[in-house]
Protein backbone atom coordinates (compact mmCIF):
# COMPACT_ATOMS: atom_id res chain seq x y z
CA UNK A 1 0.00 0.00 0.00
CA UNK A 2 1.47 3.36 -0.97
CA UNK A 3 1.71 6.14 1.57
CA UNK A 4 0.65 9.74 0.98
CA UNK A 5 4.08 10.80 -0.28
CA UNK A 6 4.11 7.94 -2.80
CA UNK A 7 0.65 8.92 -3.97
CA UNK A 8 1.72 12.54 -4.48
CA UNK A 9 4.73 11.34 -6.47
CA UNK A 10 2.30 9.37 -8.66
CA UNK A 11 0.30 12.55 -9.24
CA UNK A 12 3.47 14.38 -10.25
CA UNK A 13 4.22 11.60 -12.75
CA UNK A 14 1.08 12.61 -14.69
CA UNK A 15 2.13 14.43 -17.84
CA UNK A 16 1.89 18.19 -17.33
CA UNK A 17 1.57 18.10 -13.52
CA UNK A 18 3.21 21.18 -12.00
CA UNK A 19 2.22 20.68 -8.39
CA UNK A 20 -0.02 18.54 -6.23
CA UNK A 21 -1.46 18.65 -2.74
CA UNK A 22 -3.61 16.54 -0.48
CA UNK A 23 -5.80 18.96 1.42
CA UNK A 24 -8.23 18.63 4.32
CA UNK A 25 -10.86 21.00 2.96
CA UNK A 26 -12.74 21.22 6.25
CA UNK A 27 -9.93 23.32 7.75
CA UNK A 28 -7.72 24.24 4.77
CA UNK A 29 -4.68 22.35 6.05
CA UNK A 30 -2.23 20.70 3.69
CA UNK A 31 -1.76 17.01 4.50
CA UNK A 32 1.01 16.70 1.90
CA UNK A 33 2.37 18.68 -1.04
CA UNK A 34 4.86 18.30 -3.85
CA UNK A 35 6.00 20.42 -6.76
CA UNK A 36 4.98 24.04 -6.93
CA UNK A 37 1.75 25.93 -6.56
CA UNK A 38 0.36 28.75 -8.67
CA UNK A 39 1.73 31.22 -6.12
CA UNK A 40 5.09 29.43 -5.89
CA UNK A 41 4.48 27.36 -2.75
CA UNK A 42 1.94 24.53 -2.94
CA UNK A 43 0.94 25.06 0.70
CA UNK A 44 -0.35 28.59 0.02
CA UNK A 45 -3.03 27.36 -2.39
CA UNK A 46 -4.57 25.02 0.20
CA UNK A 47 -6.78 27.69 1.76
CA UNK A 48 -8.13 28.84 -1.59
CA UNK A 49 -8.75 25.26 -2.66
CA UNK A 50 -10.58 24.57 0.60
CA UNK A 51 -12.76 27.65 0.06
CA UNK A 52 -13.61 26.52 -3.49
CA UNK A 53 -14.51 23.02 -2.32
CA UNK A 54 -16.60 24.27 0.60
CA UNK A 55 -18.53 26.66 -1.64
CA UNK A 56 -19.19 23.88 -4.13
CA UNK A 57 -20.19 21.28 -1.56
CA UNK A 58 -22.62 23.64 0.15
CA UNK A 59 -24.25 24.77 -3.08
CA UNK A 60 -27.61 23.19 -3.85
CA UNK A 61 -26.84 23.55 -7.55
CA UNK A 62 -24.30 20.73 -7.41
CA UNK A 63 -26.23 18.20 -5.34
CA UNK A 64 -26.78 15.14 -7.48
CA UNK A 65 -30.30 13.81 -7.83
CA UNK A 66 -30.63 10.79 -5.57
CA UNK A 67 -27.08 11.26 -4.26
CA UNK A 68 -26.91 14.55 -2.38
CA UNK A 69 -23.45 15.88 -1.79
CA UNK A 70 -21.82 13.56 -4.30
CA UNK A 71 -19.28 15.54 -6.28
CA UNK A 72 -16.31 13.75 -7.82
CA UNK A 73 -14.21 16.54 -9.33
CA UNK A 74 -13.96 20.28 -9.66
CA UNK A 75 -12.08 21.64 -12.67
CA UNK A 76 -11.09 25.27 -13.08
CA UNK A 77 -9.64 26.41 -16.39
CA UNK A 78 -7.42 29.44 -15.92
CA UNK A 79 -4.78 31.29 -17.87
CA UNK A 80 -2.05 29.67 -15.78
CA UNK A 81 -3.29 26.09 -16.28
CA UNK A 82 -5.94 23.63 -15.26
CA UNK A 83 -6.72 23.24 -11.58
CA UNK A 84 -8.24 19.85 -10.76
CA UNK A 85 -9.70 18.94 -7.40
CA UNK A 86 -10.67 15.32 -6.82
CA UNK A 87 -12.53 14.16 -3.70
CA UNK A 88 -10.81 11.35 -1.81
CA UNK A 89 -13.51 9.00 -0.61
CA UNK A 90 -17.23 9.50 -0.92
CA UNK A 91 -20.11 10.55 1.27
CA UNK A 92 -20.34 13.11 3.99
CA UNK A 93 -17.31 11.74 5.85
CA UNK A 94 -14.91 12.60 3.01
CA UNK A 95 -12.64 15.43 4.14
CA UNK A 96 -9.68 15.21 1.81
CA UNK A 97 -9.23 16.36 -1.75
CA UNK A 98 -6.39 15.81 -4.18
CA UNK A 99 -5.46 19.05 -5.93
CA UNK A 100 -3.27 19.14 -9.03
CA UNK A 101 -2.09 22.12 -11.03
CA UNK A 102 -1.75 21.03 -14.64
CA UNK A 103 0.04 22.71 -17.54
CA UNK A 104 -2.53 23.55 -20.24
CA UNK A 105 -0.21 22.69 -23.12
CA UNK A 106 1.10 19.37 -21.80
CA UNK A 107 -1.69 18.04 -19.63
CA UNK A 108 -4.72 16.00 -20.61
CA UNK A 109 -7.81 16.46 -18.42
CA UNK A 110 -9.36 13.04 -19.07
CA UNK A 111 -6.14 11.14 -18.41
CA UNK A 112 -5.49 13.21 -15.29
CA UNK A 113 -9.00 12.59 -13.94
CA UNK A 114 -8.63 8.85 -14.48
CA UNK A 115 -5.24 8.82 -12.76
CA UNK A 116 -6.53 10.87 -9.80
CA UNK A 117 -9.39 8.39 -9.29
CA UNK A 118 -6.91 5.54 -9.11
CA UNK A 119 -4.54 7.40 -6.80
CA UNK A 120 -7.39 8.49 -4.50
CA UNK A 121 -8.48 4.86 -4.18
CA UNK A 122 -4.96 3.98 -3.02
CA UNK A 123 -5.06 6.80 -0.43
CA UNK A 124 -8.36 5.54 1.00
CA UNK A 125 -6.95 2.02 1.20
CA UNK A 126 -3.78 3.18 3.00
C-alpha positions as CSV (number, residue, x, y, z in Angstrom):
1,X,0.0,0.0,0.0
2,X,1.5,3.4,-1.0
3,X,1.7,6.1,1.6
4,X,0.6,9.7,1.0
5,X,4.1,10.8,-0.3
6,X,4.1,7.9,-2.8
7,X,0.6,8.9,-4.0
8,X,1.7,12.5,-4.5
9,X,4.7,11.3,-6.5
10,X,2.3,9.4,-8.7
11,X,0.3,12.6,-9.2
12,X,3.5,14.4,-10.3
13,X,4.2,11.6,-12.8
14,X,1.1,12.6,-14.7
15,X,2.1,14.4,-17.8
16,X,1.9,18.2,-17.3
17,X,1.6,18.1,-13.5
18,X,3.2,21.2,-12.0
19,X,2.2,20.7,-8.4
20,X,0.0,18.5,-6.2
21,X,-1.5,18.7,-2.7
22,X,-3.6,16.5,-0.5
23,X,-5.8,19.0,1.4
24,X,-8.2,18.6,4.3
25,X,-10.9,21.0,3.0
26,X,-12.7,21.2,6.3
27,X,-9.9,23.3,7.7
28,X,-7.7,24.2,4.8
29,X,-4.7,22.3,6.0
30,X,-2.2,20.7,3.7
31,X,-1.8,17.0,4.5
32,X,1.0,16.7,1.9
33,X,2.4,18.7,-1.0
34,X,4.9,18.3,-3.8
35,X,6.0,20.4,-6.8
36,X,5.0,24.0,-6.9
37,X,1.8,25.9,-6.6
38,X,0.4,28.8,-8.7
39,X,1.7,31.2,-6.1
40,X,5.1,29.4,-5.9
41,X,4.5,27.4,-2.7
42,X,1.9,24.5,-2.9
43,X,0.9,25.1,0.7
44,X,-0.4,28.6,0.0
45,X,-3.0,27.4,-2.4
46,X,-4.6,25.0,0.2
47,X,-6.8,27.7,1.8
48,X,-8.1,28.8,-1.6
49,X,-8.7,25.3,-2.7
50,X,-10.6,24.6,0.6
51,X,-12.8,27.7,0.1
52,X,-13.6,26.5,-3.5
53,X,-14.5,23.0,-2.3
54,X,-16.6,24.3,0.6
55,X,-18.5,26.7,-1.6
56,X,-19.2,23.9,-4.1
57,X,-20.2,21.3,-1.6
58,X,-22.6,23.6,0.2
59,X,-24.3,24.8,-3.1
60,X,-27.6,23.2,-3.8
61,X,-26.8,23.5,-7.5
62,X,-24.3,20.7,-7.4
63,X,-26.2,18.2,-5.3
64,X,-26.8,15.1,-7.5
65,X,-30.3,13.8,-7.8
66,X,-30.6,10.8,-5.6
67,X,-27.1,11.3,-4.3
68,X,-26.9,14.6,-2.4
69,X,-23.4,15.9,-1.8
70,X,-21.8,13.6,-4.3
71,X,-19.3,15.5,-6.3
72,X,-16.3,13.8,-7.8
73,X,-14.2,16.5,-9.3
74,X,-14.0,20.3,-9.7
75,X,-12.1,21.6,-12.7
76,X,-11.1,25.3,-13.1
77,X,-9.6,26.4,-16.4
78,X,-7.4,29.4,-15.9
79,X,-4.8,31.3,-17.9
80,X,-2.1,29.7,-15.8
81,X,-3.3,26.1,-16.3
82,X,-5.9,23.6,-15.3
83,X,-6.7,23.2,-11.6
84,X,-8.2,19.8,-10.8
85,X,-9.7,18.9,-7.4
86,X,-10.7,15.3,-6.8
87,X,-12.5,14.2,-3.7
88,X,-10.8,11.3,-1.8
89,X,-13.5,9.0,-0.6
90,X,-17.2,9.5,-0.9
91,X,-20.1,10.6,1.3
92,X,-20.3,13.1,4.0
93,X,-17.3,11.7,5.8
94,X,-14.9,12.6,3.0
95,X,-12.6,15.4,4.1
96,X,-9.7,15.2,1.8
97,X,-9.2,16.4,-1.8
98,X,-6.4,15.8,-4.2
99,X,-5.5,19.0,-5.9
100,X,-3.3,19.1,-9.0
101,X,-2.1,22.1,-11.0
102,X,-1.8,21.0,-14.6
103,X,0.0,22.7,-17.5
104,X,-2.5,23.5,-20.2
105,X,-0.2,22.7,-23.1
106,X,1.1,19.4,-21.8
107,X,-1.7,18.0,-19.6
108,X,-4.7,16.0,-20.6
109,X,-7.8,16.5,-18.4
110,X,-9.4,13.0,-19.1
111,X,-6.1,11.1,-18.4
112,X,-5.5,13.2,-15.3
113,X,-9.0,12.6,-13.9
114,X,-8.6,8.9,-14.5
115,X,-5.2,8.8,-12.8
116,X,-6.5,10.9,-9.8
117,X,-9.4,8.4,-9.3
118,X,-6.9,5.5,-9.1
119,X,-4.5,7.4,-6.8
120,X,-7.4,8.5,-4.5
121,X,-8.5,4.9,-4.2
122,X,-5.0,4.0,-3.0
123,X,-5.1,6.8,-0.4
124,X,-8.4,5.5,1.0
125,X,-7.0,2.0,1.2
126,X,-3.8,3.2,3.0
